Amino acid sequence: MRSQSKVNRIRTVFLDRDGVINRKQPEGAYVTSWDQFAMLPGVPRAIKRMNDAGMTVIVVSNQHCIALGLCTRAGVDEIHQRLQDSLETEGGHIDRFYICEHNAGMCVCRKPDIGLFQQALADFPQIRPESSVMIGDSLSDMEFGHRASMQTIFIEGRPETARPGASRARTMANVICQSLPQAVRIILSGLPDKRNSTA
């Protein structure tokens, strides 16, 4: 009998924000207002496709700008509400936003720690790691996914905004993509349960 790759049916998708949903600022700069928030091409439709497929879509994002005093928690919440409003005009939505607003080493919720995953699990007890995937553009996103026993998709993005550790992130990812719409196409076609696939 010929062996076949196991295919996972994904039910929960965790998304990083900057670099996945919206255009990331240069290293060291932050999105601190809606005016700076630039949605990446095809994102609203990609999120709607996941909603229509019955997936739970969750944003998990380190927002160090709060700890640095560049933005308030209320300001970040406003950005997310404006994002939600924009998605809803296209028929899509994010089920929940979880953010870390702390400095490194001051909490257990800053990725790559899995505090944000644990918060999501408390709110959505139906979540199972084996039917979840983390989509991000950084090493900490890939490490977060692995620590939570999820599959991972790495968004390469633009070379000029690549974070330190991008090469390591590529080797850790189950799948490598150029955009969220491409990642969603792969998920909907059946994400192979194997390591180091390049799309």
Contact map, one row per residue, 1 for C-alpha under 8 A:
1110000000000000000000000000000000000000000000000000000000000000000000000000000000000000000000000000000000000000000000000000000000000000000000000000000000000000000000000000000000000000000000000000000
1111000000000000000000000000000000000000000000000000000000000000000000000000000000000000000000000000000000000000000000000000000000000000000000000000000000000000000000000000000000000000000000000000000
1111100000000000000000000000000000000000000000000000000000000000000000000000000000000000000000000000000000000000000000000000000000000000000000000000000000000000000000000000000000000000000000000000000
0111110000000000000000000000000000000000000000000000000000000000000000000000000000000000000000000000000000000000000000000000000000000000000000000000000000000000000000000000000000000000000000000000000
0011111000000000000000000000000000000000000000000000000000000000000000000000000000000000000000000000000000000000000000000000000000000000000000000000000000000000000000000000000000000000000000011100000
0001111100000000000000000000000000000000000000000000000000000000000000000000000000000000000000000000000000000000000000000000000000000000000000000000000000000000000000000000000000000000000000011100000
0000111110000000000000000000000000000000000000000000000000000000000000000000000000000000000000000000000000000000000000000000000000000000000000000000000000000000000000000000000000000000000001111000000
0000011111000000000000000000000000000000000000000000000000000000000000000000000000000000000000000000000000000000000000000000000001100000000000000000000000000000000000000000000000000000000001111000000
0000001111100000000000000000000000000000000000000000000000000000000000000000000000000000000000000000000000000000000000000000000000100000000000000000000000000000000000000000000000000000001001100000000
0000000111111000000000000000000000000000000000000000001000000000000000000000000000000000000000000000000000000000000000000000000000111000000000000000000000000000000000000000000000000000001001100000000
0000000011111000000000000000000000000000000000000000011100000000000000000000000000000000000000000000000000000000000000000000001000110000000000000000000000000000000000000000000000000000000000000000000
0000000001111100000000000000000000000000000000000000001111000000000000000000000000000000000000000000000000000000000000000000001100111000000000000000000000000000000000000000000000000000000000000000000
0000000001111110000000000000000000000000000000000000001111000000000000000000000000000000000000000000000000000000000000000000000000011110000000000000000000000000000000000000000000000000000000000000000
0000000000011111000000000000000000000000000000000000000011110000000000000000000000000000000000000000000000000000000000000000000000011110000000000000000000000000000000000000000000000000000000000000000
0000000000001111100110000000000000000000000000000000000011111000000000000000000000000000000000000000000000000000000000000000000000000111000000000000000000000000000000000000000000000000000000000000000
0000000000000111111110000000000000000000000000000000000000111000000000000000000000000000000000000000000000000000000000000000000000000111100010000000000000000000000000000000000000000000000000000000000
0000000000000011111111000000000000000000000000000000000000111000000000000000000000000000000000000000000000000000000000000000000000000001000000000000000000000000000000000000000000000000000000000000000
0000000000000001111111111000000000000000000000000000000000001000000000000000000000000000000000000000000000000000000000000000000000000000000000000000000000000000000000000000000000000000000000000000000
0000000000000001111111110000000000000000000000000000000000000000000000000000000000000000000000000000000000000000000000000000000000000001100000000000000000101000000000000000000000000000000000000000000
0000000000000011111111100000000000000001000000000000000000000000000000000000000000000000000000000000000000000000000000000000000000000011100000000000000000100000000000000000000000110000000000000000000
0000000000000011111111100000000000000011001000000000000000000000000000000000000000000000000000000000000000000000000000000000000000000000000000000000000000000000000000000000000000010000000000000000000
0000000000000000111111110000000000001111000000000000000000000000000000000000000000000000000000000000000000000000000000000000000000000000000000000000000000000000000000000000000000000000000000000000000
0000000000000000011111111000000000001111000000000000000000000000000000000000000000000000000000000000000000000000000000000000000000000000000000000000000000000000000000000000000000000000000000000000000
0000000000000000011001111100011000000000000000000000000000000000000000000000000000000000000000000000000000000000000000000000000000000000000000000000000000000000100000000000000000000000000000000000000
0000000000000000010000111111111000000000000000000000000000000000000000000000000000000000000000000000000000000000000000000000000000000000000000000000000000000000100000000000000000000000000000000000000
0000000000000000000000011111110000000000000000000000000000000000000000000000000000000000000000000000000000000000000000000000000000000000000000000000000000000001100000000000000000000000000000000000000
0000000000000000000000001111100000000000000000000000000000000000000000000000000000000000000000000000000000000000000000000000000000000000000000000000000000000000111000000000000000000000000000000000000
0000000000000000000000001111110000000000000000000000000000000000000000000000000000000000000000000000000000000000000000000000000000000000000000000000000000000000000000000000000000000000000000000000000
0000000000000000000000001111111000000000000000000000000000000000000000000000000000000000000000000000000000000000000000000000000000000000000000000000000000000000000000000000000000000000000000000000000
0000000000000000000000011101111100000000000000000000000000000000100000000000000000000000000000000000000000000000000000000000000000000000000000000000000000000000000000000000000000000000000000000000000
0000000000000000000000011000111111011000000000000000000000000000000000000000000000000000000000000000000000000000000000000000000000000000000000000000000000000000000000000000000000000000000000000000000
0000000000000000000000000000011111010000000000000000000000000000100001100011000000000000000000000000000000000000000000000000000000000000000000000000000000000000000000000000000000000000000000000000000
0000000000000000000000000000001111111000000000000000000000000000000000000011001000000000000000000000000000000000000000000000000000000000000000000000000000000000000000000000000000000000000000000000000
0000000000000000000000000000001111111000000000000000000000000000000000000000011001000000000000000000000000000000000000000000000000000000000000000000000000000000000000000000000000000000000000000000000
0000000000000000000000000000000011111100000000000000000000000000000000000000000000000000000000000000000000000000000000000000000000000000000000000000000000000000000000000000000000000000000000000000000
0000000000000000000000000000001111111100000000000000000000000000000000000000000000000000000000000000000000000000000000000000000000000000000000000000000000000000000000000000000000000000000000000000000
0000000000000000000001100000001011111110000000000000000000000000000000000000001000000000000000000000000000000000000000000000000000000000000000000000000000000000000000000000000000000000000000000000000
0000000000000000000001100000000000111111000000000000000000000000000000000000000000000000000000000000000000000000000000000000000000000000000000000000000000000000000000000000000000000000000000000000000
0000000000000000000011100000000000001111101000000000000000000000000000000000000000000000000000000000000000000000000000000000000000000000000000000000000000000000000000000000000000000000000000000000000
0000000000000000000111100000000000000111111000000000000000000000000000000000000000000000000000000000000000000000000000000000000000000000000000000000000000000000000000000000000000000000000000000000000
0000000000000000000000000000000000000011111000000000000000000000000000000000000000000000000000000000000000000000000000000000000000000000000000000000000000000000000000000000000000000000000000000000000
0000000000000000000000000000000000000001111111000000000000000000000000000000000000000000000000000000000000000000000000000000000000000000000000000000000000000000000000000000000000011000000000000000000
0000000000000000000010000000000000000011111111100000000000000000000000000000000000000000000000000000000000000000000000000000000000000000000000000000000000000000000000000000000000011000000000000000000
0000000000000000000000000000000000000000011111110000000000000000000000000000000000000010010100000000000000000000000000000000000000000000000000000000000000000000000000000000000000000000000000000000000
0000000000000000000000000000000000000000011111111000000000000000000000000000000000000000010100000000000000000000000000000000000000000000000000000000000000000000000000000000000000001000000000000000000
0000000000000000000000000000000000000000011111111100000000000000000000000000000000000000000000000000000000000000000000000000000000000000000000000000000000000000000000000000000000011001000000000000000
0000000000000000000000000000000000000000001111111110000010000000000000000000000000000000000111000000000000000000000000000000000000000000000000000000000000000000000000000000000000000000000000000000000
0000000000000000000000000000000000000000000111111111000000000000000000000000000000000000011110000000000000000000000000000000000000000000000000000000000000000000000000000000000000000000000000000000000
0000000000000000000000000000000000000000000011111111100000000000000000000000000000000000000100000000000000000000000000000000000000000000000000000000000000000000000000000000000000000001000000000000000
0000000000000000000000000000000000000000000001111111111110000000000000000000000000000000000000000000000000000000000000000000000000000000000000000000000000000000000000000000000000000001000100000000000
0000000000000000000000000000000000000000000000111111111110000000000000000000000000000000000110000000000000000000000000000000000000000000000000000000000000000000000000000000000000000000000000000000000
0000000000000000000000000000000000000000000000011111111000000000000000000000000000000000000000000000000000000000000000000000000000000000000000000000000000000000000000000000000000000000000000000000000
0000000000000000000000000000000000000000000000001111111000000000000000000000000000000000000000000000000000000000000000000000000000000000000000000000000000000000000000000000000000000000000000000000000
0000000000100000000000000000000000000000000000000111111100000000000000000000000000000000000000000000000000000000000000000000000000000000000000000000000000000000000000000000000000000000000000000000000
0000000001111000000000000000000000000000000000000111111110000000000000000000000000000000000000000000000000000000000000000000000000000000000000000000000000000000000000000000000000000000000000000000000
0000000000111000000000000000000000000000000000000110011111000000000000000000000000000000000000100000000000000000000000000000000000000000000000000000000000000000000000000000000000000000000000000000000
0000000000011110000000000000000000000000000000100110001111100000000000000000000000000000000011110000000000000000000000000000000000000000000000000000000000000000000000000000000000000000000000000000000
0000000000011110000000000000000000000000000000000000000111110000000000000000000000000000000001111100000000000000000000000000000000000000000000000000000000000000000000000000000000000000000000000000000
0000000000000111100000000000000000000000000000000000000011111000000000000000000000000000000001011110000000000000000000000000000000000000000000000000000000000000000000000000000000000000000000000000000
0000000000000111100000000000000000000000000000000000000001111100000000000000000000000000000000001110000000000000000110000000000000000000000000000000000000000000000000000000000000000000000000000000000
0000000000000011110000000000000000000000000000000000000000111110000000000000000000000000000000001111000000000010000000000000000000000000000000000000000000000000000000000000000000000000000000000000000
0000000000000000000000000000000000000000000000000000000000011111000000000000000000000000000000000011100000000110000000000000000000000000000000000000000000000000000000000000000000000000000000000000000
0000000000000000000000000000000000000000000000000000000000001111111000000000000000000000000000000011110000000000000000000000000000000000000000000000000000000000000000000000000000000000000000000000000
0000000000000000000000000000000000000000000000000000000000000111111100000000000000000000000000000001111000000000000000000000000000000000000000000000000000000000000000000000000000000000000000000000000
0000000000000000000000000000010100000000000000000000000000000011111111100000000000000000000000000000100000000000000000000000000000000000000000000000000000000000000000000000000000000000000000000000000
0000000000000000000000000000000000000000000000000000000000000011111111111000000000000000000000000000110000000000000000000000000000000000000000000000000000000000000000000000000000000000000000000000000
0000000000000000000000000000000000000000000000000000000000000011111111000000000000000000000000000000111000000000000000000000000000000000000000000000000000000000000000000000000000000000000000000000000
0000000000000000000000000000000000000000000000000000000000000001111111100000000000000000000000000000000000000000000000000000000000000000000000000000000000000000000000000000000000000000000000000000000
0000000000000000000000000000000000000000000000000000000000000000111111110000000000000000000000000000000000000000000000000000000000000000000000000000000000000000000000000000000000000000000000000000000
0000000000000000000000000000000100000000000000000000000000000000111111110000000000000000000000000000000000000000000000000000000000000000000000000000000000000000000000000000000000000000000000000000000
0000000000000000000000000000000100000000000000000000000000000000110111111011000000000000000000000000000000000000000000000000000000000000000000000000000000000000000000000000000000000000000000000000000
0000000000000000000000000000000000000000000000000000000000000000010011111111000000000000000000000000000000000000000000000000000000000000000000000000000000000000000000000000000000000000000000000000000
0000000000000000000000000000000000000000000000000000000000000000010000111111100000000000000000000000100000000000000000000000000000000000000000000000000000000000000000000000000000000000000000000000000
0000000000000000000000000000000000000000000000000000000000000000000000011111110000000000000000000000000000000000000000000000000000000000000000000000000000000000000000000000000000000000000000000000000
0000000000000000000000000000000110000000000000000000000000000000000000111111111000000000000000000000000000000000000000000000000000000000000000000000000000000000000000000000000000000000000000000000000
0000000000000000000000000000000110000000000000000000000000000000000000111111111100000000000000000000000000000000000000000000000000000000000000000000000000000000000000000000000000000000000000000000000
0000000000000000000000000000000000000000000000000000000000000000000000001111111110000000000000000000000000000000000000000000000000000000000000000000000000000000000000000000000000000000000000000000000
0000000000000000000000000000000001000000000000000000000000000000000000000111111111000000000000000000000000000000000000000000000000000000000000000000000000000000000000000000000000000000000000000000000
0000000000000000000000000000000011001000000000000000000000000000000000000011111111100000000000000000000000000000000000000000000000000000000000000000000000000000000000000000000000000000000000000000000
0000000000000000000000000000000000000000000000000000000000000000000000000001111111110000000000001000000000000000000000000000000000000000000000000000000000000000000000000000000000000000000000000000000
0000000000000000000000000000000000000000000000000000000000000000000000000000111111111000000000000000000000000000000000000000000000000000000000000000000000000000000000000000000000000000000000000000000
0000000000000000000000000000000001000000000000000000000000000000000000000000011111111100000000000000000000000000000000000000000000000000000000000000000000000000000000000000000000000000000000000000000
0000000000000000000000000000000000000000000000000000000000000000000000000000001111111110000000000000000000000000000000000000000000000000000000000000000000000000000000000000000000000000000000000000000
0000000000000000000000000000000000000000000000000000000000000000000000000000000111111111000011000000000000000000000000000000000000000000000000000000000000000000000000000000000000000000000000000000000
0000000000000000000000000000000000000000000000000000000000000000000000000000000011111111100000000000000000000000000000000000000000000000000000000000000000000000000000000000000000000000000000000000000
0000000000000000000000000000000000000000000000000000000000000000000000000000000001111111110000000000000000000000000000000000000000000000000000000000000000000000000000000000000000000000000000000000000
0000000000000000000000000000000000000000000100000000000000000000000000000000000000111111111110000000000000000000000000000000000000000000000000000000000000000000000000000000000000000000000000000000000
0000000000000000000000000000000000000000000000000000000000000000000000000000000000011111111110000000000000000000000000000000000000000000000000000000000000000000000000000000000000000000000000000000000
0000000000000000000000000000000000000000000000000000000000000000000000000000000000001111111100000000000000000000000000000000000000000000000000000000000000000000000000000000000000000000000000000000000
0000000000000000000000000000000000000000000110010000000000000000000000000000000000000111111100000000000000000000000000000000000000000000000000000000000000000000000000000000000000000000000000000000000
0000000000000000000000000000000000000000000000010000000000000000000000000000000000000011111110000000000000000000000000000000000000000000000000000000000000000000000000000000000000000000000000000000000
0000000000000000000000000000000000000000000110111010000000000000000000000000000000000011111111000000000000000000000000000000000000000000000000000000000000000000000000000000000000000000000000000000000
0000000000000000000000000000000000000000000000110010000010000000000000000000000000010011001111100000000000000000000000000000000000000000000000000000000000000000000000000000000000000000000000000000000
0000000000000000000000000000000000000000000000100000000011100000000000000000000000010000000111111000000000000000000000000000000000000000000000000000000000000000000000000000000000000000000000000000000
0000000000000000000000000000000000000000000000000000000111000000000000000000000000000000000011111000000000000000000000000000000000000000000000000000000000000000000000000000000000000000000000000000000
0000000000000000000000000000000000000000000000000000000011100000000000000000000000000000000001111100000000000000000000000000000000000000000000000000000000000000000000000000000000000000000000000000000
0000000000000000000000000000000000000000000000000000000001111000000000000000000100000000000001111110000000000000000000000000000000000000000000000000000000000000000000000000000000000000000000000000000
0000000000000000000000000000000000000000000000000000000001111000000000000000000000000000000000011111000000000000000100110000000000000000000000000000000000000000000000000000000000000000000000000000000
0000000000000000000000000000000000000000000000000000000000111110000000000000000000000000000000001111100000001000000100000000000000000000000000000000000000000000000000000000000000000000000000000000000
0000000000000000000000000000000000000000000000000000000000001111000000000000000000000000000000000111110000001110000100000000000000000000000000000000000000000000000000000000000000000000000000000000000
0000000000000000000000000000000000000000000000000000000000000111111000001000000000000000000000000011111000000100000000000000000000000000000000000000000000000000000000000000000000000000000000000000000
0000000000000000000000000000000000000000000000000000000000000011011000000000000000000000000000000001111101100100000000000000000000000000000000000000000000000000000000000000000000000000000000000000000
0000000000000000000000000000000000000000000000000000000000000001001000000000000000000000000000000000111111100000000000000000000000000000000000000000000000000000000000000000000000000000000000000000000
0000000000000000000000000000000000000000000000000000000000000000000000000000000000000000000000000000011111100100000000000000000000000000000000000000000000000000000000000000000000000000000000000000000
0000000000000000000000000000000000000000000000000000000000000000000000000000000000000000000000000000001111110000000000000000000000000000000000000000000000000000000000000000000000000000000000000000000
0000000000000000000000000000000000000000000000000000000000000000000000000000000000000000000000000000011111110000000000000000000000000000000000000000000000000000000000000000000000000000000000000000000
0000000000000000000000000000000000000000000000000000000000000000000000000000000000000000000000000000011111111100000000000000000000000000000000000000000000000000000000000000000000000000000000000000000
0000000000000000000000000000000000000000000000000000000000000000000000000000000000000000000000000000000011111100111000000000000000000000000000000000000000000000000000000000000000000000000000000000000
0000000000000000000000000000000000000000000000000000000000000000000000000000000000000000000000000011000000111110111100000000000000000000000000000000000000000000000000000000000000000000000000000000000
0000000000000000000000000000000000000000000000000000000000000100000000000000000000000000000000000001110100111111111100000000000000000000000000000000000000000000000000000000000000000000000000000000000
0000000000000000000000000000000000000000000000000000000000001100000000000000000000000000000000000001000000001111111100000000000000000000000110110000000000000000000000000000000000000000000000000000000
0000000000000000000000000000000000000000000000000000000000000000000000000000000000000000000000000000000000000111110000000000000000000000000111110010000000000000000000000000000000000000000000000000000
0000000000000000000000000000000000000000000000000000000000000000000000000000000000000000000000000000000000011111111100000000000000000000000000010010000000000000000000000000000000000000000000000000000
0000000000000000000000000000000000000000000000000000000000000000000000000000000000000000000000000000000000011111111111000000000000000000000000010011000000000000000000000000000000000000000000000000000
0000000000000000000000000000000000000000000000000000000000000000000000000000000000000000000000000000000000011110111111100000000000000000000000000000000000000000000000000000000000000000000000000000000
0000000000000000000000000000000000000000000000000000000000010000000000000000000000000000000000000111000000001110111111110000000000000000000000000000000000000000000000000000000000000000000000000000000
0000000000000000000000000000000000000000000000000000000000010000000000000000000000000000000000000000000000000000011111111000000000000000000000000001000000000000000000000000000000000000000000000000000
0000000000000000000000000000000000000000000000000000000000000000000000000000000000000000000000000000000000000000011111111100000000000000000000000000000000000000000000000000000000000000000000000000000
0000000000000000000000000000000000000000000000000000000000000000000000000000000000000000000000000100000000000000001111111110000000000000000000000000000000000000000000000000000000000000000000000000000
0000000000000000000000000000000000000000000000000000000000000000000000000000000000000000000000000100000000000000000111111111100000000000000000000000000000000000000000000000000000000000000000000000000
0000000000000000000000000000000000000000000000000000000000000000000000000000000000000000000000000000000000000000000011111111111000000000000000000000000000000000000000000000000000000000000000000000000
0000000000000000000000000000000000000000000000000000000000000000000000000000000000000000000000000000000000000000000001111111100000000000000000000000000000000000000000000000000000000000000000000000000
0000000000000000000000000000000000000000000000000000000000000000000000000000000000000000000000000000000000000000000000111111100000000000000000000000000000000000000000000000000000000000000000000000000
0000000000000000000000000000000000000000000000000000000000000000000000000000000000000000000000000000000000000000000000011111111000000000000000000000000000000000000000000000000000000000000000000000000
0000000000000000000000000000000000000000000000000000000000000000000000000000000000000000000000000000000000000000000000011111111000000000000000000000000000000000000000000000000000000000000000000000000
0000000000000000000000000000000000000000000000000000000000000000000000000000000000000000000000000000000000000000000000001001111100000000000000000000000000000000000000000000000000000000000000000000000
0000000000110000000000000000000000000000000000000000000000000000000000000000000000000000000000000000000000000000000000001001111110110000000000000000000000000000000000000000000000000000000000000000000
0000000000010000000000000000000000000000000000000000000000000000000000000000000000000000000000000000000000000000000000000000011111110000000000000000000000000000000000000000000000000000000000000000000
0000000000000000000000000000000000000000000000000000000000000000000000000000000000000000000000000000000000000000000000000000001111111000000000000001110000000000000000000000000000000000000000000000000
0000000100000000000000000000000000000000000000000000000000000000000000000000000000000000000000000000000000000000000000000000000111110000000000000000111000000000000000000000000000000000000000000000000
0000000111110000000000000000000000000000000000000000000000000000000000000000000000000000000000000000000000000000000000000000001111111000000000000000010000000000000000000000000000000000000000000000000
0000000001111100000000000000000000000000000000000000000000000000000000000000000000000000000000000000000000000000000000000000001111111100000000000000011000000000000000000000000000000000000000000000000
0000000001011100000000000000000000000000000000000000000000000000000000000000000000000000000000000000000000000000000000000000000010111110000000001000011110000000000000000000000000000000000000000000000
0000000000001111000000000000000000000000000000000000000000000000000000000000000000000000000000000000000000000000000000000000000000011111000011011000011110000000000000000000000000000000000000000000000
0000000000001111000100000000000000000000000000000000000000000000000000000000000000000000000000000000000000000000000000000000000000001111100011000000000111100000000000000000000000010010000000000000000
0000000000000011101100000000000000000000000000000000000000000000000000000000000000000000000000000000000000000000000000000000000000000111110011000000000111100000000000000000000000000000000000000000000
0000000000000001001100000000000000000000000000000000000000000000000000000000000000000000000000000000000000000000000000000000000000000011111010000000000001111000010001000000000000000000000000000000000
0000000000000000000000000000000000000000000000000000000000000000000000000000000000000000000000000000000000000000000000000000000000000001111111000000000001000000011011001000000000000000000000000000000
0000000000000000000000000000000000000000000000000000000000000000000000000000000000000000000000000000000000000000000000000000000000000000111111100000000000000000001111011000000000000000000000000000000
0000000000000000000000000000000000000000000000000000000000000000000000000000000000000000000000000000000000000011000000000000000000000000011111110000000000000000000000000000000000000000000000000000000
0000000000000001000000000000000000000000000000000000000000000000000000000000000000000000000000000000000000000011000000000000000000000111111111111000000000000000000000000000000000000000000000000000000
0000000000000000000000000000000000000000000000000000000000000000000000000000000000000000000000000000000000000001000000000000000000000111011111111100000111000000000000001001100000000000000000000000000
0000000000000000000000000000000000000000000000000000000000000000000000000000000000000000000000000000000000000011000000000000000000000000001111111110000000000000000000000001000000000000000000000000000
0000000000000000000000000000000000000000000000000000000000000000000000000000000000000000000000000000000000000011110000000000000000000100000111111111000000000000000000000000000000000000000000000000000
0000000000000000000000000000000000000000000000000000000000000000000000000000000000000000000000000000000000000000000000000000000000001100000011111111111100000000000000000000000000000000000000000000000
0000000000000000000000000000000000000000000000000000000000000000000000000000000000000000000000000000000000000000000000000000000000000000000001111111111100000000000000000000000000000000000000000000000
0000000000000000000000000000000000000000000000000000000000000000000000000000000000000000000000000000000000000001110000000000000000000000000000111111110000000000000000000000000000000000000000000000000
0000000000000000000000000000000000000000000000000000000000000000000000000000000000000000000000000000000000000000010010000000000010000000000000011111110000000000000000000000000000000000000000000000000
0000000000000000000000000000000000000000000000000000000000000000000000000000000000000000000000000000000000000000000000000000000011000000000000001111111000000000000000000000000000000000000000000000000
0000000000000000000000000000000000000000000000000000000000000000000000000000000000000000000000000000000000000000000000000000000011111100000000001111111100000000000000000000000000000000000000000000000
0000000000000000000000000000000000000000000000000000000000000000000000000000000000000000000000000000000000000000000000000000000001011100000000001100111110000000000000000000110000000000000000001000000
0000000000000000000000000000000000000000000000000000000000000000000000000000000000000000000000000000000000000000000000000000000000001111000001001100011111000000000000000000111000000000000000000000000
0000000000000000000000000000000000000000000000000000000000000000000000000000000000000000000000000000000000000000000000000000000000001111000001000000001111100000000000000000111110000010000000000000000
0000000000000000000000000000000000000000000000000000000000000000000000000000000000000000000000000000000000000000000000000000000000000011110001000000000111110000000000001100111110000000000000000000000
0000000000000000001100000000000000000000000000000000000000000000000000000000000000000000000000000000000000000000000000000000000000000011100000000000000011111000000000000000000111110000000000000000000
0000000000000000000000000000000000000000000000000000000000000000000000000000000000000000000000000000000000000000000000000000000000000000100000000000000001111110010001000000000111100000000000000000000
0000000000000000001000000000000000000000000000000000000000000000000000000000000000000000000000000000000000000000000000000000000000000000100000000000000000111110110000000000000001100000000000000000000
0000000000000000000000000000000000000000000000000000000000000000000000000000000000000000000000000000000000000000000000000000000000000000000000000000000000011111110000000000000000000000000000000000000
0000000000000000000000000000000000000000000000000000000000000000000000000000000000000000000000000000000000000000000000000000000000000000000000000000000000011111110000000000000000000000000000000000000
0000000000000000000000000100000000000000000000000000000000000000000000000000000000000000000000000000000000000000000000000000000000000000000000000000000000000111110000000000000000000000000000000000000
0000000000000000000000011110000000000000000000000000000000000000000000000000000000000000000000000000000000000000000000000000000000000000000000000000000000001111111000000000000000000000000000000000000
0000000000000000000000000010000000000000000000000000000000000000000000000000000000000000000000000000000000000000000000000000000000000000110000000000000000011111111101000000000000000000000000000000000
0000000000000000000000000010000000000000000000000000000000000000000000000000000000000000000000000000000000000000000000000000000000000000011000000000000000000000111111000000000000000000000000000000000
0000000000000000000000000000000000000000000000000000000000000000000000000000000000000000000000000000000000000000000000000000000000000000001000000000000000000000011111000000000000000000000000000000000
0000000000000000000000000000000000000000000000000000000000000000000000000000000000000000000000000000000000000000000000000000000000000000011000000000000000000000001111111000000000000000000000000000000
0000000000000000000000000000000000000000000000000000000000000000000000000000000000000000000000000000000000000000000000000000000000000000111000000000000000010000011111111100000000000000000000000000000
0000000000000000000000000000000000000000000000000000000000000000000000000000000000000000000000000000000000000000000000000000000000000000000000000000000000000000000011111110000000000000000000000000000
0000000000000000000000000000000000000000000000000000000000000000000000000000000000000000000000000000000000000000000000000000000000000000001000000000000000000000000011111111000000000000000000000000000
0000000000000000000000000000000000000000000000000000000000000000000000000000000000000000000000000000000000000000000000000000000000000000011001000000000001000000000011111111100000000000000000000000000
0000000000000000000000000000000000000000000000000000000000000000000000000000000000000000000000000000000000000000000000000000000000000000000000000000000001000000000001111111100100000000000000000000000
0000000000000000000000000000000000000000000000000000000000000000000000000000000000000000000000000000000000000000000000000000000000000000000000000000000000000000000000111111100000000000000000000001000
0000000000000000000000000000000000000000000000000000000000000000000000000000000000000000000000000000000000000000000000000000000000000000000001100000000000000000000000011111110000000000000000000011000
0000000000000000000000000000000000000000000000000000000000000000000000000000000000000000000000000000000000000000000000000000000000000000000001000000001111000000000000001111111100000000000000000011100
0000000000000000000000000000000000000000000000000000000000000000000000000000000000000000000000000000000000000000000000000000000000000000000000000000001111000000000000000001111100000000000000000111110
0000000000000000000000000000000000000000000000000000000000000000000000000000000000000000000000000000000000000000000000000000000000000000000000000000000111000000000000000000111110000000000000000011111
0000000000000000000000000000000000000000000000000000000000000000000000000000000000000000000000000000000000000000000000000000000000000000000000000000000011110000000000000100111111000000000000000001111
0000000000000000000000000000000000000000000000000000000000000000000000000000000000000000000000000000000000000000000000000000000000000000000000000000000011110000000000000000001111110110000000000000011
0000000000000000000000000000000000000000000000000000000000000000000000000000000000000000000000000000000000000000000000000000000000000000000000000000000000111000000000000000000111110110000000000000000
0000000000000000000100000000000000000000000000000000000000000000000000000000000000000000000000000000000000000000000000000000000000000000000000000000000000111000000000000000000011111110000000000000000
0000000000000000000110000000000000000000011001000000000000000000000000000000000000000000000000000000000000000000000000000000000000000010000000000000000000100000000000000000000011111111000000000000000
0000000000000000000000000000000000000000011011000000000000000000000000000000000000000000000000000000000000000000000000000000000000000000000000000000000000000000000000000000000000111111100000000000000
0000000000000000000000000000000000000000000000000000000000000000000000000000000000000000000000000000000000000000000000000000000000000000000000000000000000000000000000000000000011111111110000000000000
0000000000000000000000000000000000000000000000000000000000000000000000000000000000000000000000000000000000000000000000000000000000000010000000000000000010000000000000000000000011111111111000000000000
0000000000000000000000000000000000000000000001001100000000000000000000000000000000000000000000000000000000000000000000000000000000000000000000000000000000000000000000000000000000011111111100000000000
0000000000000000000000000000000000000000000000000000000000000000000000000000000000000000000000000000000000000000000000000000000000000000000000000000000000000000000000000000000000001111111110000000000
0000000000000000000000000000000000000000000000000000000000000000000000000000000000000000000000000000000000000000000000000000000000000000000000000000000000000000000000000000000000000111111111100000000
0000000011000000000000000000000000000000000000000000000000000000000000000000000000000000000000000000000000000000000000000000000000000000000000000000000000000000000000000000000000000011111111100000000
0000000000000000000000000000000000000000000000000100000000000000000000000000000000000000000000000000000000000000000000000000000000000000000000000000000000000000000000000000000000000001111111100000000
0000000000000000000000000000000000000000000000000000000000000000000000000000000000000000000000000000000000000000000000000000000000000000000000000000000000000000000000000000000000000000111111100000000
0000001111000000000000000000000000000000000000000000000000000000000000000000000000000000000000000000000000000000000000000000000000000000000000000000000000000000000000000000000000000000011111110000000
0000001111000000000000000000000000000000000000000000000000000000000000000000000000000000000000000000000000000000000000000000000000000000000000000000000000000000000000000000000000000000011111111000000
0000111100000000000000000000000000000000000000000000000000000000000000000000000000000000000000000000000000000000000000000000000000000000000000000000000000000000000000000000000000000000000001111100000
0000111100000000000000000000000000000000000000000000000000000000000000000000000000000000000000000000000000000000000000000000000000000000000000000000001000000000000000000000000000000000000000111110000
0000110000000000000000000000000000000000000000000000000000000000000000000000000000000000000000000000000000000000000000000000000000000000000000000000000000000000000000000000010000000000000000011111100
0000000000000000000000000000000000000000000000000000000000000000000000000000000000000000000000000000000000000000000000000000000000000000000000000000000000000000000000000001111000000000000000001111100
0000000000000000000000000000000000000000000000000000000000000000000000000000000000000000000000000000000000000000000000000000000000000000000000000000000000000000000000000011111100000000000000000111110
0000000000000000000000000000000000000000000000000000000000000000000000000000000000000000000000000000000000000000000000000000000000000000000000000000000000000000000000000000111100000000000000000111111
0000000000000000000000000000000000000000000000000000000000000000000000000000000000000000000000000000000000000000000000000000000000000000000000000000000000000000000000000000011110000000000000000001111
0000000000000000000000000000000000000000000000000000000000000000000000000000000000000000000000000000000000000000000000000000000000000000000000000000000000000000000000000000001110000000000000000000111
